[in-house]
Amino acid sequence: MPDAPITAQATFCATVVDEWVRCGITDAVVAPGSRSTPLAMALVADDRLRVHVHHDERSAGFLALGLALATGSPAPVLTTSGTATVELHAAVVEAHNGRVPMVCVTADRPPELQQVRAPQTIDQTRLYGVASRWFADPGPVDTVPESAWRSLGARAVAEALGPPAGPVQLNLGFRDPLVASPGELPPGRADDAPWHRRDVETPHAAPRVVADLAATVAGRRGVIVAGGAGGGRALDPIPVHALARSLGWPVLADPRSGCRTEVGTTVSHADALLRHVPFAERHRPDVVLQLGEPPASKVLAQWLTAASEHLVIDPDGIWADPDRRSELIVAADPSHLAAELAVAVAGGGTDPGWLDEWTEADAAASTSIASTLALHPSVSEPGVARDLLAALSAGSSLVVSSSMPVRDLEWYGAARSGVRVLANRGANGIDGVVSTAVGVALAGSPTALLIGDVALLHDSNGLLGLMQRQVDLVVVVVDNDGGGIFSFLPQAELLDSEGFERLFGTPHGIDLAALAAVHGIPTTVAAQSGEVSRAVVDAQAAGGVHLIVARTERHANVALHDELHAAVADALG
């Protein structure tokens, strides 16, 4: 811009952006606004970055979160001042609880416009409270000494990466003129190195800890519960299953763990098995070794409380123990510790019949689930989850919404490799799920989203501009005209039909195919069970964005879940 003045403010912004690139940042997200102009212009001026613009700040926050889930690197998200900054809060909470790196840059008015009712001016100091890993407000940018510019940019990234990873807030006050050109940038470190960096290597357990764990688990009946490691991280299935073979234990594998693979120690249907009381009672473990976060199944969680010893291995030492049963929490890389523990307990496993009983029961449950679903030609929610996972091409990412989708995938999805499963299970909300999936797709892999109708409507603004983002994304929405998960809760039995529908069922009556048409998204409506698989395969082959609507009925869905549980119980004898 030859006619624009050169200002320290513009030079500060260009320097921060340069520092972010040195830190490995490849993407940034911008929600349009006036006060954020200096940094927005600096972002788009740097052709080393991909800049994703989104109309809605809440969706922009979750889009940035999805990018970070997929890549492990924060994508700075920029908003203008005022309530625009508040719209990021839901994504910040999810990033905090989910250990996802996030850099929130909130543009602010300078001090002379504070507390005088200037437009779009609120108190943005520590706006996100305890959810922020780090907060910095250096004052109006044009007064910040040049010696601090690169430090601020680099430290924001380093703090977001943790450990544990999470959100940071960089609150920057901008003065007029907002449109300006940068001058010469202050020099950075040699070889394009970042100004600050932090060693975020996940800790390894001390030899003493490995020896103590080996003494605790060897020769006893136990189970390995494998979950996600936070921030979209999966476990390495090879050492986990090697440990399982050494111990003669089953691996009760959450789909997000990366361990639900087709090997002889995987148990994919623990929830269904443990609903059968005789099996659950005969197979109570002495020891539970939990690697990462716990799965969603309440049945599994309650069953685990009967174990005499519960050991949690988490890369950040997070207190992932909602039932308060853990005797020991170890901050260590679960995969690395599993490899060390497998060597330490070699030859000290339990009776091999213990593992055989689990895997044989899991195979029987899988066959029973498939046979029961085959008796229902109409599309069903358990069938959609099972079929979608099986139909995805190798190398795909699958984003799963909270409420019933994540449970149906955990309960009924068969073992398979080659698909990365991601979910916003930090706060377990349905906020921003569409936008999260868009962010994951922007990272480059073919992506599918399994979502309910209410969650889709909750983030329908995530569809804004989606057809222009050049992503491969298949959205499979289960449309049961309301909040399906509530039909499984006591409210469904204790309230009369009218009261339940008003408060919990909450039918919306929206034609989701028509909603997709508004955004130019091609849609398939699936009525029969096999149609979802075919539509997914066709959509992935065609590329681009597609919506598949699977229409179900809430009461029938509850009955089918009961039928599946009964069928597994029959198969177990």
Phi, psi and omega in degrees: 000092186297334184269351183279142179291153173271125183231157175296327180298313178294324179291320174305311183297316178297325179291317178299317180296317177300320180293322177298318178298319177299332179277000178096007179290133180243341185224150173218154182238132182235128169260126188300146178179164184277311188296335181273006185308313184303316182283324177301317180294322178294323180295310184287341179283343182263106186284003174278349182251146165267125181249123182251118182262134179226137182295327190253124183295322180297315177294323179299319179298316181286331174298316176298321179296319179296319176301317181291322176303317185283327188253338186080004181239139181292148171246101184308134180244129188244132174233162170282184186277172175084213184296342175304323181291327181294329183297341178281350193297321181298317178294324178297317179297317178296318179297322179297306183287330182270359179059049179252127180293134184208131177245109180262117178253111182255112176292145185222161173280151179290168186304326183292346178256002179276143173061028174231021179062034172293147182300147176052041180234119176226172176281109182258012181289123181046050188300328186259011171058222185288351179288340181278131173290328184202144178230137176220130172229094185282002185092181179307134187301326183288355177251356182285129180297144183303329181294344182261351189298305183293326179299315180299314181296314183289322183292325178303317179291315181299319179293323180293327181284346174077209014270153348284156178296156180173190184272148170233157177239124174248106184261115188242120178274127181243138177249159170293147000282136180279332178262117182202174178248149178279152171268203180289132182283144174297147184295145174261188180287161181296155176060030178058026179287150177291156181295318174233148169212156183234138176283110184251024178302129179295135186292151173260146180289144178293152179307324179298319180295317179299316180296318179296318179296318180300318179294329182285321189265334187298134175074008182244159178277129182205180176224148170259122176257112185255121178234182176292159182257014179086147177065025181082002181282137173255166175275162172275114186293335186296305179292330179296314180285334173296319176297318180299320178293322179296322182274337189074034182247153173277155173254108177276100197255119169293142179303330181285348187286339187080000184257001179274067183251168186276072176232168190285000180247002183278135169240116184262342189238045182300321181301313181294319180297318187279351171284344176272105190304314180301319178295315182300320182287323181288339188243032176290131184275156170280324185226139172245125175250104183264119178256109181085209187276153179286150175292178183279337188299120176288325179299314179297316182299316181293322179294323182294336183294343182280347180294144181287333179224133181232116184246130182245128175244118183226138184299333181250005182068025180296143182279074182271072188214067184297336180266002175056044182250352187290130175275329184215134173239122184248128175272100182197159175294115184300322182292316180295318179295323178300319179297316179294320182291326179299322177290319184293330183255009182307126180084358183248026182284173180273184178304124181300340177298333178298311179293319181299319180298319179294311185289325176294320178294322179295319178297319178295320178296317180298316178296318180295319179296314180297318181293320180293317179296327180294338178283350182247098183292335180284155180297141180224158184291315174298322180294322179298314180298314182294315183290321181298313180300318182290329187277340186293144178288152178300140183092001180279157169251139178239116176264130185240129180284158174289184189071228187285324183305314182293328178287316180298322178292318180294319185281323191240350179290132180280164178293137172195155176250170175091000177234127178268125182256127181233151179200151175275081182254017174291301177256355176062027181270175176254015178291137165061026185291319178300313182295324176300315180296322177298317178298318177299316180296324179296338178289344170125338183273151171302133189231143172236152178233126172254118190214153174272166185294320181294319178296322177296314179294326180298331180233040180297336176293346173295342178279349183299125177069010187297322183292344180262001186272356176056055177238159173257104186219123176250116180260117177253113184248128174273114185252099176247021175055051175150196182270092187295327185294333182292339179291346178266353187261164182302334180304326183294332182264331187271341180256152173291162187303316182294316180294321179295315182295324182292318187266329189235313179297318174041062177298140185253334177068017182271135174278104185291330176294321177293323177298317179296324180297326177302325181266004179074023183266122178295141189229142171240132175257119183260129178247330182252155190300320182285347185290330179295312180301314181296320181294322179295313180299315180295319182294317179294325179293324181283331183078171181085200185255134178218149175242132175241120181258119177251105185272126181229178180234131191297316181295319178295327180294318177297317180297320180293319176301317178297319180296319179296318179295320179294321180295320177295318178300318178297320181294331180276351175082000000 
